């Protein structure tokens, strides 16, 4: 199989490219997090003073690394431009996967890792999303490639160190988790210094540079400082029950979904996740940094918060751990059991992920995209946002009485600001029906509600969302 992959690698790469090109549709895969970044991009694109939807009352101005908002603004908002840019990041990440494992192992393994990563259901899905994990993955892979070149003494040392530095800066531009990666690097290099005597002076210097760089990130980024404070606060406040809740969610939901590209039944999720964690930490035999990085990230997810997409930057490492584990265990079996074992492992990993890719392609190519995406969760929000754009001035303010988690999405889709009832100005509109909190706020402000200007029906709940202007 590996010989076939090596000989036909350009066909493999071309096939992956075609599958990704087919999925591009110029539509925004809406989430609350991506809506937050779109709103920040409005601020970048129009200037903080001139943006009507760039900031919300509960969104701190300086708490977000600038990378993704700038990217979205450069792409002209959520649409074809930013979609093509995100697909470019996916292509760059796959190229870096290839270069990393070509440096670490051989061409056959490198092609296999590109194939496994490229057909990952989660990697494919978020290649069309507007979230930070995919650009962040590119910086991490560049760091790992530079680290590999440094250990194998390939090329000039300054080039390897430069690649690592650029990788860290690139990660920091998109996510504050760059500091966690720096901490993992310092820990891994410290362990390596204790265990080995060669290059001890260079290793000590690099640890010093990494510590200085981490301190610089902490000083220069309010997002890093906020997350550090939240992390240490969670350490003291979470309690055993909170840790168990996060750990169980990681093992039953997030980790299996990340590796297999879709939901896994709990009865299968536990053994699958244990296998992935064990083999991920077993990567210490391949590269100490890889195992330490996975271990530190697992700890962060248990303490902080877990989500399948958070594993996306280290997916190639997890796939490599599964591959090495398969070779180490199944390679000792006799035929036909060895062949059967590899078939089962391949179907479990590749087959499940291919199903996830097919499901995403079906969504992406659906004529009524927002009817198919997330079972129509955002269809009414998209429809209502078009009504809002047509019926309200650009300086209008929305009081959102639909589920609160839709506030970010409606603001980003409609280009209008969102306020609470008591702070509404003269050009204010109510979206949705009354709630006790909204009615109380309107009564305190002495505001009345005008006639319905438009309505949209939620496809899933049947709830009717209306748009009404408030009396001045």
TORKOL-4160 file (C-alpha; in steps of 0.2 Angstrom, whole numbers, padded with zeros to 4 digits, m for minus):
472
<pt num="1" X="0000" Y="0000" Z="0000"/>
<pt num="2" X="0014" Y="0012" Z="0004"/>
<pt num="3" X="0023" Y="0008" Z="m0012"/>
<pt num="4" X="0007" Y="0012" Z="m0021"/>
<pt num="5" X="0005" Y="0028" Z="m0012"/>
<pt num="6" X="0023" Y="0034" Z="m0016"/>
<pt num="7" X="0021" Y="0030" Z="m0034"/>
<pt num="8" X="0004" Y="0038" Z="m0036"/>
<pt num="9" X="0007" Y="0052" Z="m0024"/>
<pt num="10" X="0003" Y="0066" Z="m0037"/>
<pt num="11" X="m0014" Y="0057" Z="m0041"/>
<pt num="12" X="m0017" Y="0056" Z="m0022"/>
<pt num="13" X="m0014" Y="0075" Z="m0020"/>
<pt num="14" X="m0024" Y="0079" Z="m0036"/>
<pt num="15" X="m0039" Y="0069" Z="m0029"/>
<pt num="16" X="m0038" Y="0078" Z="m0012"/>
<pt num="17" X="m0037" Y="0095" Z="m0021"/>
<pt num="18" X="m0053" Y="0090" Z="m0032"/>
<pt num="19" X="m0063" Y="0085" Z="m0016"/>
<pt num="20" X="m0059" Y="0101" Z="m0008"/>
<pt num="21" X="m0063" Y="0112" Z="m0023"/>
<pt num="22" X="m0079" Y="0103" Z="m0025"/>
<pt num="23" X="m0084" Y="0108" Z="m0007"/>
<pt num="24" X="m0081" Y="0127" Z="m0009"/>
<pt num="25" X="m0097" Y="0136" Z="m0011"/>
<pt num="26" X="m0094" Y="0154" Z="m0005"/>
<pt num="27" X="m0107" Y="0151" Z="0010"/>
<pt num="28" X="m0103" Y="0155" Z="0028"/>
<pt num="29" X="m0104" Y="0140" Z="0039"/>
<pt num="30" X="m0111" Y="0150" Z="0054"/>
<pt num="31" X="m0107" Y="0147" Z="0072"/>
<pt num="32" X="m0107" Y="0159" Z="0087"/>
<pt num="33" X="m0088" Y="0159" Z="0088"/>
<pt num="34" X="m0086" Y="0163" Z="0069"/>
<pt num="35" X="m0100" Y="0177" Z="0071"/>
<pt num="36" X="m0089" Y="0185" Z="0084"/>
<pt num="37" X="m0074" Y="0185" Z="0072"/>
<pt num="38" X="m0085" Y="0192" Z="0058"/>
<pt num="39" X="m0090" Y="0206" Z="0070"/>
<pt num="40" X="m0072" Y="0210" Z="0074"/>
<pt num="41" X="m0068" Y="0210" Z="0056"/>
<pt num="42" X="m0082" Y="0223" Z="0053"/>
<pt num="43" X="m0072" Y="0234" Z="0066"/>
<pt num="44" X="m0056" Y="0231" Z="0056"/>
<pt num="45" X="m0064" Y="0235" Z="0039"/>
<pt num="46" X="m0073" Y="0251" Z="0044"/>
<pt num="47" X="m0064" Y="0257" Z="0059"/>
<pt num="48" X="m0069" Y="0256" Z="0077"/>
<pt num="49" X="m0078" Y="0273" Z="0077"/>
<pt num="50" X="m0088" Y="0269" Z="0061"/>
<pt num="51" X="m0093" Y="0252" Z="0064"/>
<pt num="52" X="m0111" Y="0249" Z="0069"/>
<pt num="53" X="m0109" Y="0230" Z="0072"/>
<pt num="54" X="m0090" Y="0229" Z="0076"/>
<pt num="55" X="m0092" Y="0228" Z="0095"/>
<pt num="56" X="m0106" Y="0221" Z="0107"/>
<pt num="57" X="m0107" Y="0226" Z="0125"/>
<pt num="58" X="m0101" Y="0210" Z="0131"/>
<pt num="59" X="m0086" Y="0208" Z="0119"/>
<pt num="60" X="m0070" Y="0216" Z="0125"/>
<pt num="61" X="m0061" Y="0226" Z="0112"/>
<pt num="62" X="m0043" Y="0219" Z="0115"/>
<pt num="63" X="m0046" Y="0201" Z="0120"/>
<pt num="64" X="m0045" Y="0193" Z="0103"/>
<pt num="65" X="m0029" Y="0190" Z="0093"/>
<pt num="66" X="m0030" Y="0200" Z="0076"/>
<pt num="67" X="m0026" Y="0186" Z="0064"/>
<pt num="68" X="m0043" Y="0180" Z="0059"/>
<pt num="69" X="m0053" Y="0196" Z="0060"/>
<pt num="70" X="m0040" Y="0204" Z="0048"/>
<pt num="71" X="m0041" Y="0189" Z="0037"/>
<pt num="72" X="m0060" Y="0190" Z="0036"/>
<pt num="73" X="m0059" Y="0209" Z="0033"/>
<pt num="74" X="m0046" Y="0206" Z="0019"/>
<pt num="75" X="m0058" Y="0193" Z="0011"/>
<pt num="76" X="m0072" Y="0205" Z="0011"/>
<pt num="77" X="m0082" Y="0197" Z="0025"/>
<pt num="78" X="m0089" Y="0179" Z="0026"/>
<pt num="79" X="m0091" Y="0174" Z="0007"/>
<pt num="80" X="m0080" Y="0169" Z="m0007"/>
<pt num="81" X="m0065" Y="0179" Z="m0003"/>
<pt num="82" X="m0063" Y="0173" Z="0015"/>
<pt num="83" X="m0068" Y="0155" Z="0010"/>
<pt num="84" X="m0054" Y="0155" Z="m0003"/>
<pt num="85" X="m0041" Y="0161" Z="0010"/>
<pt num="86" X="m0046" Y="0148" Z="0022"/>
<pt num="87" X="m0045" Y="0134" Z="0009"/>
<pt num="88" X="m0027" Y="0141" Z="0005"/>
<pt num="89" X="m0023" Y="0138" Z="0024"/>
<pt num="90" X="m0029" Y="0120" Z="0022"/>
<pt num="91" X="m0018" Y="0118" Z="0007"/>
<pt num="92" X="m0003" Y="0125" Z="0016"/>
<pt num="93" X="m0006" Y="0114" Z="0031"/>
<pt num="94" X="m0006" Y="0099" Z="0021"/>
<pt num="95" X="0010" Y="0104" Z="0012"/>
<pt num="96" X="0018" Y="0106" Z="0029"/>
<pt num="97" X="0011" Y="0089" Z="0035"/>
<pt num="98" X="0020" Y="0082" Z="0020"/>
<pt num="99" X="0036" Y="0091" Z="0023"/>
<pt num="100" X="0036" Y="0087" Z="0042"/>
<pt num="101" X="0034" Y="0068" Z="0039"/>
<pt num="102" X="0046" Y="0068" Z="0024"/>
<pt num="103" X="0059" Y="0075" Z="0036"/>
<pt num="104" X="0055" Y="0064" Z="0050"/>
<pt num="105" X="0052" Y="0047" Z="0041"/>
<pt num="106" X="0051" Y="0045" Z="0022"/>
<pt num="107" X="0041" Y="0049" Z="0007"/>
<pt num="108" X="0029" Y="0035" Z="0009"/>
<pt num="109" X="0024" Y="0039" Z="0027"/>
<pt num="110" X="0023" Y="0057" Z="0022"/>
<pt num="111" X="0010" Y="0054" Z="0008"/>
<pt num="112" X="0000" Y="0042" Z="0020"/>
<pt num="113" X="m0001" Y="0056" Z="0033"/>
<pt num="114" X="m0007" Y="0069" Z="0020"/>
<pt num="115" X="m0020" Y="0057" Z="0014"/>
<pt num="116" X="m0026" Y="0053" Z="0032"/>
<pt num="117" X="m0026" Y="0072" Z="0037"/>
<pt num="118" X="m0034" Y="0077" Z="0020"/>
<pt num="119" X="m0049" Y="0065" Z="0021"/>
<pt num="120" X="m0052" Y="0069" Z="0040"/>
<pt num="121" X="m0070" Y="0074" Z="0042"/>
<pt num="122" X="m0066" Y="0087" Z="0054"/>
<pt num="123" X="m0051" Y="0094" Z="0045"/>
<pt num="124" X="m0062" Y="0095" Z="0029"/>
<pt num="125" X="m0077" Y="0103" Z="0037"/>
<pt num="126" X="m0067" Y="0117" Z="0045"/>
<pt num="127" X="m0057" Y="0121" Z="0029"/>
<pt num="128" X="m0074" Y="0130" Z="0025"/>
<pt num="129" X="m0077" Y="0138" Z="0042"/>
<pt num="130" X="m0071" Y="0154" Z="0049"/>
<pt num="131" X="m0062" Y="0148" Z="0064"/>
<pt num="132" X="m0044" Y="0150" Z="0071"/>
<pt num="133" X="m0039" Y="0132" Z="0072"/>
<pt num="134" X="m0034" Y="0129" Z="0054"/>
<pt num="135" X="m0023" Y="0144" Z="0052"/>
<pt num="136" X="m0016" Y="0140" Z="0070"/>
<pt num="137" X="m0012" Y="0122" Z="0064"/>
<pt num="138" X="m0001" Y="0130" Z="0050"/>
<pt num="139" X="0010" Y="0139" Z="0063"/>
<pt num="140" X="0011" Y="0124" Z="0074"/>
<pt num="141" X="0017" Y="0112" Z="0059"/>
<pt num="142" X="0030" Y="0125" Z="0054"/>
<pt num="143" X="0036" Y="0125" Z="0072"/>
<pt num="144" X="0037" Y="0106" Z="0072"/>
<pt num="145" X="0046" Y="0106" Z="0055"/>
<pt num="146" X="0059" Y="0118" Z="0061"/>
<pt num="147" X="0061" Y="0108" Z="0076"/>
<pt num="148" X="0064" Y="0092" Z="0066"/>
<pt num="149" X="0077" Y="0100" Z="0055"/>
<pt num="150" X="0086" Y="0106" Z="0070"/>
<pt num="151" X="0087" Y="0089" Z="0078"/>
<pt num="152" X="0092" Y="0081" Z="0062"/>
<pt num="153" X="0104" Y="0095" Z="0059"/>
<pt num="154" X="0097" Y="0098" Z="0041"/>
<pt num="155" X="0103" Y="0114" Z="0034"/>
<pt num="156" X="0108" Y="0130" Z="0043"/>
<pt num="157" X="0103" Y="0131" Z="0062"/>
<pt num="158" X="0098" Y="0149" Z="0060"/>
<pt num="159" X="0085" Y="0143" Z="0047"/>
<pt num="160" X="0078" Y="0130" Z="0058"/>
<pt num="161" X="0076" Y="0142" Z="0073"/>
<pt num="162" X="0069" Y="0155" Z="0061"/>
<pt num="163" X="0055" Y="0143" Z="0056"/>
<pt num="164" X="0051" Y="0139" Z="0074"/>
<pt num="165" X="0050" Y="0158" Z="0078"/>
<pt num="166" X="0039" Y="0162" Z="0063"/>
<pt num="167" X="0028" Y="0147" Z="0068"/>
<pt num="168" X="0026" Y="0154" Z="0086"/>
<pt num="169" X="0022" Y="0171" Z="0080"/>
<pt num="170" X="0010" Y="0165" Z="0067"/>
<pt num="171" X="0001" Y="0154" Z="0080"/>
<pt num="172" X="0000" Y="0169" Z="0092"/>
<pt num="173" X="m0008" Y="0180" Z="0078"/>
<pt num="174" X="m0023" Y="0168" Z="0078"/>
<pt num="175" X="m0025" Y="0160" Z="0096"/>
<pt num="176" X="m0018" Y="0163" Z="0113"/>
<pt num="177" X="m0015" Y="0144" Z="0115"/>
<pt num="178" X="0002" Y="0148" Z="0107"/>
<pt num="179" X="0008" Y="0151" Z="0125"/>
<pt num="180" X="0003" Y="0133" Z="0129"/>
<pt num="181" X="0013" Y="0127" Z="0114"/>
<pt num="182" X="0028" Y="0137" Z="0120"/>
<pt num="183" X="0026" Y="0129" Z="0138"/>
<pt num="184" X="0025" Y="0112" Z="0130"/>
<pt num="185" X="0041" Y="0116" Z="0121"/>
<pt num="186" X="0050" Y="0122" Z="0136"/>
<pt num="187" X="0045" Y="0106" Z="0146"/>
<pt num="188" X="0050" Y="0094" Z="0132"/>
<pt num="189" X="0067" Y="0103" Z="0129"/>
<pt num="190" X="0070" Y="0103" Z="0148"/>
<pt num="191" X="0067" Y="0084" Z="0149"/>
<pt num="192" X="0078" Y="0082" Z="0134"/>
<pt num="193" X="0092" Y="0092" Z="0143"/>
<pt num="194" X="0091" Y="0081" Z="0158"/>
<pt num="195" X="0092" Y="0065" Z="0148"/>
<pt num="196" X="0106" Y="0070" Z="0135"/>
<pt num="197" X="0122" Y="0079" Z="0136"/>
<pt num="198" X="0125" Y="0083" Z="0118"/>
<pt num="199" X="0120" Y="0100" Z="0112"/>
<pt num="200" X="0116" Y="0105" Z="0130"/>
<pt num="201" X="0123" Y="0123" Z="0128"/>
<pt num="202" X="0112" Y="0125" Z="0113"/>
<pt num="203" X="0097" Y="0117" Z="0121"/>
<pt num="204" X="0099" Y="0129" Z="0136"/>
<pt num="205" X="0100" Y="0144" Z="0125"/>
<pt num="206" X="0084" Y="0138" Z="0116"/>
<pt num="207" X="0075" Y="0136" Z="0132"/>
<pt num="208" X="0080" Y="0153" Z="0137"/>
<pt num="209" X="0074" Y="0160" Z="0121"/>
<pt num="210" X="0057" Y="0151" Z="0122"/>
<pt num="211" X="0054" Y="0157" Z="0140"/>
<pt num="212" X="0058" Y="0175" Z="0134"/>
<pt num="213" X="0046" Y="0173" Z="0119"/>
<pt num="214" X="0032" Y="0166" Z="0131"/>
<pt num="215" X="0035" Y="0181" Z="0142"/>
<pt num="216" X="0034" Y="0193" Z="0127"/>
<pt num="217" X="0018" Y="0185" Z="0122"/>
<pt num="218" X="0010" Y="0187" Z="0139"/>
<pt num="219" X="0016" Y="0205" Z="0140"/>
<pt num="220" X="0010" Y="0210" Z="0122"/>
<pt num="221" X="m0007" Y="0200" Z="0121"/>
<pt num="222" X="m0022" Y="0204" Z="0132"/>
<pt num="223" X="m0030" Y="0188" Z="0125"/>
<pt num="224" X="m0015" Y="0178" Z="0132"/>
<pt num="225" X="m0016" Y="0187" Z="0149"/>
<pt num="226" X="m0035" Y="0184" Z="0150"/>
<pt num="227" X="m0034" Y="0165" Z="0146"/>
<pt num="228" X="m0020" Y="0163" Z="0158"/>
<pt num="229" X="m0030" Y="0171" Z="0172"/>
<pt num="230" X="m0045" Y="0160" Z="0167"/>
<pt num="231" X="m0035" Y="0144" Z="0167"/>
<pt num="232" X="m0027" Y="0147" Z="0184"/>
<pt num="233" X="m0044" Y="0152" Z="0190"/>
<pt num="234" X="m0052" Y="0136" Z="0183"/>
<pt num="235" X="m0038" Y="0126" Z="0192"/>
<pt num="236" X="m0045" Y="0132" Z="0209"/>
<pt num="237" X="m0063" Y="0133" Z="0205"/>
<pt num="238" X="m0067" Y="0118" Z="0194"/>
<pt num="239" X="m0067" Y="0105" Z="0208"/>
<pt num="240" X="m0067" Y="0086" Z="0205"/>
<pt num="241" X="m0084" Y="0086" Z="0198"/>
<pt num="242" X="m0080" Y="0099" Z="0185"/>
<pt num="243" X="m0064" Y="0090" Z="0180"/>
<pt num="244" X="m0073" Y="0074" Z="0178"/>
<pt num="245" X="m0087" Y="0082" Z="0167"/>
<pt num="246" X="m0073" Y="0089" Z="0156"/>
<pt num="247" X="m0064" Y="0073" Z="0155"/>
<pt num="248" X="m0079" Y="0063" Z="0151"/>
<pt num="249" X="m0084" Y="0075" Z="0138"/>
<pt num="250" X="m0067" Y="0075" Z="0130"/>
<pt num="251" X="m0066" Y="0056" Z="0130"/>
<pt num="252" X="m0084" Y="0052" Z="0124"/>
<pt num="253" X="m0087" Y="0067" Z="0113"/>
<pt num="254" X="m0073" Y="0078" Z="0107"/>
<pt num="255" X="m0058" Y="0066" Z="0105"/>
<pt num="256" X="m0068" Y="0052" Z="0096"/>
<pt num="257" X="m0076" Y="0065" Z="0084"/>
<pt num="258" X="m0060" Y="0074" Z="0080"/>
<pt num="259" X="m0051" Y="0057" Z="0075"/>
<pt num="260" X="m0065" Y="0048" Z="0067"/>
<pt num="261" X="m0074" Y="0063" Z="0059"/>
<pt num="262" X="m0091" Y="0060" Z="0067"/>
<pt num="263" X="m0100" Y="0056" Z="0083"/>
<pt num="264" X="m0095" Y="0039" Z="0090"/>
<pt num="265" X="m0107" Y="0029" Z="0101"/>
<pt num="266" X="m0102" Y="0030" Z="0120"/>
<pt num="267" X="m0099" Y="0011" Z="0121"/>
<pt num="268" X="m0086" Y="0013" Z="0107"/>
<pt num="269" X="m0080" Y="0030" Z="0111"/>
<pt num="270" X="m0071" Y="0026" Z="0128"/>
<pt num="271" X="m0060" Y="0012" Z="0121"/>
<pt num="272" X="m0056" Y="0022" Z="0105"/>
<pt num="273" X="m0052" Y="0038" Z="0115"/>
<pt num="274" X="m0041" Y="0028" Z="0127"/>
<pt num="275" X="m0032" Y="0020" Z="0112"/>
<pt num="276" X="m0029" Y="0037" Z="0104"/>
<pt num="277" X="m0022" Y="0045" Z="0120"/>
<pt num="278" X="m0011" Y="0030" Z="0124"/>
<pt num="279" X="m0004" Y="0030" Z="0106"/>
<pt num="280" X="m0003" Y="0049" Z="0106"/>
<pt num="281" X="0008" Y="0049" Z="0122"/>
<pt num="282" X="0018" Y="0034" Z="0114"/>
<pt num="283" X="0024" Y="0046" Z="0101"/>
<pt num="284" X="0037" Y="0050" Z="0114"/>
<pt num="285" X="0047" Y="0036" Z="0105"/>
<pt num="286" X="0046" Y="0046" Z="0089"/>
<pt num="287" X="0048" Y="0064" Z="0096"/>
<pt num="288" X="0048" Y="0069" Z="0114"/>
<pt num="289" X="0040" Y="0086" Z="0110"/>
<pt num="290" X="0025" Y="0078" Z="0101"/>
<pt num="291" X="0020" Y="0067" Z="0116"/>
<pt num="292" X="0023" Y="0082" Z="0128"/>
<pt num="293" X="0013" Y="0093" Z="0117"/>
<pt num="294" X="m0002" Y="0081" Z="0116"/>
<pt num="295" X="m0001" Y="0078" Z="0135"/>
<pt num="296" X="m0001" Y="0097" Z="0139"/>
<pt num="297" X="m0015" Y="0100" Z="0127"/>
<pt num="298" X="m0026" Y="0086" Z="0135"/>
<pt num="299" X="m0023" Y="0094" Z="0152"/>
<pt num="300" X="m0028" Y="0111" Z="0145"/>
<pt num="301" X="m0044" Y="0104" Z="0138"/>
<pt num="302" X="m0049" Y="0095" Z="0154"/>
<pt num="303" X="m0046" Y="0111" Z="0165"/>
<pt num="304" X="m0051" Y="0124" Z="0152"/>
<pt num="305" X="m0064" Y="0118" Z="0139"/>
<pt num="306" X="m0065" Y="0104" Z="0126"/>
<pt num="307" X="m0071" Y="0104" Z="0108"/>
<pt num="308" X="m0067" Y="0093" Z="0094"/>
<pt num="309" X="m0060" Y="0106" Z="0083"/>
<pt num="310" X="m0047" Y="0110" Z="0096"/>
<pt num="311" X="m0038" Y="0094" Z="0092"/>
<pt num="312" X="m0037" Y="0099" Z="0073"/>
<pt num="313" X="m0019" Y="0106" Z="0075"/>
<pt num="314" X="m0012" Y="0090" Z="0082"/>
<pt num="315" X="m0023" Y="0078" Z="0071"/>
<pt num="316" X="m0008" Y="0073" Z="0060"/>
<pt num="317" X="0002" Y="0068" Z="0076"/>
<pt num="318" X="m0013" Y="0058" Z="0082"/>
<pt num="319" X="m0014" Y="0049" Z="0065"/>
<pt num="320" X="0004" Y="0046" Z="0065"/>
<pt num="321" X="0002" Y="0038" Z="0083"/>
<pt num="322" X="m0012" Y="0027" Z="0077"/>
<pt num="323" X="m0001" Y="0022" Z="0062"/>
<pt num="324" X="0014" Y="0018" Z="0072"/>
<pt num="325" X="0004" Y="0008" Z="0085"/>
<pt num="326" X="m0004" Y="m0002" Z="0071"/>
<pt num="327" X="0013" Y="m0006" Z="0064"/>
<pt num="328" X="0019" Y="m0011" Z="0081"/>
<pt num="329" X="0005" Y="m0022" Z="0086"/>
<pt num="330" X="m0003" Y="m0028" Z="0070"/>
<pt num="331" X="0014" Y="m0030" Z="0062"/>
<pt num="332" X="0018" Y="m0045" Z="0073"/>
<pt num="333" X="0002" Y="m0054" Z="0069"/>
<pt num="334" X="0002" Y="m0069" Z="0056"/>
<pt num="335" X="m0008" Y="m0068" Z="0040"/>
<pt num="336" X="m0022" Y="m0068" Z="0037"/>
<pt num="337" X="m0025" Y="m0059" Z="0054"/>
<pt num="338" X="m0013" Y="m0046" Z="0051"/>
<pt num="339" X="m0022" Y="m0041" Z="0035"/>
<pt num="340" X="m0038" Y="m0042" Z="0043"/>
<pt num="341" X="m0032" Y="m0031" Z="0057"/>
<pt num="342" X="m0026" Y="m0017" Z="0045"/>
<pt num="343" X="m0042" Y="m0018" Z="0036"/>
<pt num="344" X="m0052" Y="m0015" Z="0052"/>
<pt num="345" X="m0041" Y="m0001" Z="0057"/>
<pt num="346" X="m0042" Y="0007" Z="0040"/>
<pt num="347" X="m0061" Y="0006" Z="0039"/>
<pt num="348" X="m0062" Y="0013" Z="0057"/>
<pt num="349" X="m0052" Y="0028" Z="0054"/>
<pt num="350" X="m0052" Y="0032" Z="0035"/>
<pt num="351" X="m0070" Y="0024" Z="0032"/>
<pt num="352" X="m0078" Y="0035" Z="0046"/>
<pt num="353" X="m0069" Y="0050" Z="0041"/>
<pt num="354" X="m0074" Y="0048" Z="0022"/>
<pt num="355" X="m0092" Y="0047" Z="0028"/>
<pt num="356" X="m0090" Y="0063" Z="0037"/>
<pt num="357" X="m0082" Y="0071" Z="0021"/>
<pt num="358" X="m0096" Y="0065" Z="0011"/>
<pt num="359" X="m0109" Y="0072" Z="0023"/>
<pt num="360" X="m0100" Y="0089" Z="0022"/>
<pt num="361" X="m0099" Y="0089" Z="0003"/>
<pt num="362" X="m0118" Y="0085" Z="0003"/>
<pt num="363" X="m0121" Y="0100" Z="0014"/>
<pt num="364" X="m0109" Y="0112" Z="0004"/>
<pt num="365" X="m0117" Y="0107" Z="m0013"/>
<pt num="366" X="m0135" Y="0108" Z="m0007"/>
<pt num="367" X="m0145" Y="0121" Z="m0017"/>
<pt num="368" X="m0154" Y="0126" Z="0000"/>
<pt num="369" X="m0137" Y="0127" Z="0010"/>
<pt num="370" X="m0144" Y="0134" Z="0026"/>
<pt num="371" X="m0159" Y="0122" Z="0025"/>
<pt num="372" X="m0146" Y="0108" Z="0026"/>
<pt num="373" X="m0132" Y="0115" Z="0037"/>
<pt num="374" X="m0135" Y="0110" Z="0055"/>
<pt num="375" X="m0152" Y="0104" Z="0051"/>
<pt num="376" X="m0158" Y="0121" Z="0047"/>
<pt num="377" X="m0153" Y="0129" Z="0063"/>
<pt num="378" X="m0148" Y="0145" Z="0055"/>
<pt num="379" X="m0161" Y="0146" Z="0041"/>
<pt num="380" X="m0173" Y="0158" Z="0050"/>
<pt num="381" X="m0158" Y="0169" Z="0056"/>
<pt num="382" X="m0152" Y="0171" Z="0038"/>
<pt num="383" X="m0170" Y="0174" Z="0031"/>
<pt num="384" X="m0173" Y="0187" Z="0045"/>
<pt num="385" X="m0157" Y="0196" Z="0043"/>
<pt num="386" X="m0161" Y="0199" Z="0025"/>
<pt num="387" X="m0178" Y="0207" Z="0031"/>
<pt num="388" X="m0168" Y="0217" Z="0044"/>
<pt num="389" X="m0156" Y="0224" Z="0031"/>
<pt num="390" X="m0171" Y="0229" Z="0019"/>
<pt num="391" X="m0182" Y="0236" Z="0033"/>
<pt num="392" X="m0170" Y="0245" Z="0044"/>
<pt num="393" X="m0156" Y="0259" Z="0042"/>
<pt num="394" X="m0138" Y="0255" Z="0044"/>
<pt num="395" X="m0137" Y="0263" Z="0061"/>
<pt num="396" X="m0152" Y="0253" Z="0068"/>
<pt num="397" X="m0150" Y="0244" Z="0085"/>
<pt num="398" X="m0158" Y="0227" Z="0088"/>
<pt num="399" X="m0165" Y="0220" Z="0104"/>
<pt num="400" X="m0164" Y="0201" Z="0102"/>
<pt num="401" X="m0178" Y="0192" Z="0110"/>
<pt num="402" X="m0175" Y="0176" Z="0101"/>
<pt num="403" X="m0163" Y="0163" Z="0110"/>
<pt num="404" X="m0148" Y="0174" Z="0117"/>
<pt num="405" X="m0135" Y="0163" Z="0108"/>
<pt num="406" X="m0142" Y="0170" Z="0091"/>
<pt num="407" X="m0137" Y="0188" Z="0095"/>
<pt num="408" X="m0120" Y="0187" Z="0088"/>
<pt num="409" X="m0126" Y="0178" Z="0073"/>
<pt num="410" X="m0140" Y="0190" Z="0069"/>
<pt num="411" X="m0128" Y="0205" Z="0072"/>
<pt num="412" X="m0115" Y="0198" Z="0060"/>
<pt num="413" X="m0128" Y="0193" Z="0047"/>
<pt num="414" X="m0138" Y="0209" Z="0047"/>
<pt num="415" X="m0124" Y="0221" Z="0050"/>
<pt num="416" X="m0133" Y="0230" Z="0064"/>
<pt num="417" X="m0128" Y="0232" Z="0082"/>
<pt num="418" X="m0136" Y="0223" Z="0096"/>
<pt num="419" X="m0141" Y="0232" Z="0113"/>
<pt num="420" X="m0151" Y="0228" Z="0128"/>
<pt num="421" X="m0169" Y="0235" Z="0130"/>
<pt num="422" X="m0164" Y="0249" Z="0142"/>
<pt num="423" X="m0150" Y="0256" Z="0131"/>
<pt num="424" X="m0160" Y="0256" Z="0115"/>
<pt num="425" X="m0158" Y="0272" Z="0105"/>
<pt num="426" X="m0172" Y="0280" Z="0094"/>
<pt num="427" X="m0169" Y="0268" Z="0080"/>
<pt num="428" X="m0172" Y="0252" Z="0089"/>
<pt num="429" X="m0180" Y="0236" Z="0083"/>
<pt num="430" X="m0186" Y="0221" Z="0093"/>
<pt num="431" X="m0182" Y="0204" Z="0085"/>
<pt num="432" X="m0193" Y="0190" Z="0091"/>
<pt num="433" X="m0207" Y="0189" Z="0104"/>
<pt num="434" X="m0208" Y="0196" Z="0121"/>
<pt num="435" X="m0198" Y="0188" Z="0136"/>
<pt num="436" X="m0200" Y="0194" Z="0154"/>
<pt num="437" X="m0183" Y="0202" Z="0154"/>
<pt num="438" X="m0186" Y="0211" Z="0137"/>
<pt num="439" X="m0204" Y="0217" Z="0142"/>
<pt num="440" X="m0197" Y="0223" Z="0159"/>
<pt num="441" X="m0183" Y="0233" Z="0150"/>
<pt num="442" X="m0195" Y="0241" Z="0138"/>
<pt num="443" X="m0207" Y="0246" Z="0152"/>
<pt num="444" X="m0193" Y="0254" Z="0162"/>
<pt num="445" X="m0188" Y="0263" Z="0147"/>
<pt num="446" X="m0206" Y="0269" Z="0143"/>
<pt num="447" X="m0205" Y="0261" Z="0125"/>
<pt num="448" X="m0219" Y="0253" Z="0115"/>
<pt num="449" X="m0219" Y="0240" Z="0101"/>
<pt num="450" X="m0225" Y="0244" Z="0084"/>
<pt num="451" X="m0232" Y="0233" Z="0070"/>
<pt num="452" X="m0224" Y="0218" Z="0063"/>
<pt num="453" X="m0212" Y="0223" Z="0048"/>
<pt num="454" X="m0207" Y="0205" Z="0044"/>
<pt num="455" X="m0207" Y="0187" Z="0050"/>
<pt num="456" X="m0197" Y="0171" Z="0048"/>
<pt num="457" X="m0201" Y="0153" Z="0054"/>
<pt num="458" X="m0188" Y="0143" Z="0063"/>
<pt num="459" X="m0188" Y="0126" Z="0053"/>
<pt num="460" X="m0184" Y="0116" Z="0068"/>
<pt num="461" X="m0195" Y="0123" Z="0082"/>
<pt num="462" X="m0208" Y="0131" Z="0072"/>
<pt num="463" X="m0206" Y="0147" Z="0082"/>
<pt num="464" X="m0210" Y="0163" Z="0073"/>
<pt num="465" X="m0197" Y="0177" Z="0073"/>
<pt num="466" X="m0204" Y="0194" Z="0070"/>
<pt num="467" X="m0196" Y="0211" Z="0067"/>
<pt num="468" X="m0205" Y="0226" Z="0075"/>
<pt num="469" X="m0199" Y="0244" Z="0077"/>
<pt num="470" X="m0200" Y="0252" Z="0095"/>
<pt num="471" X="m0209" Y="0268" Z="0098"/>
<pt num="472" X="m0196" Y="0282" Z="0101"/>
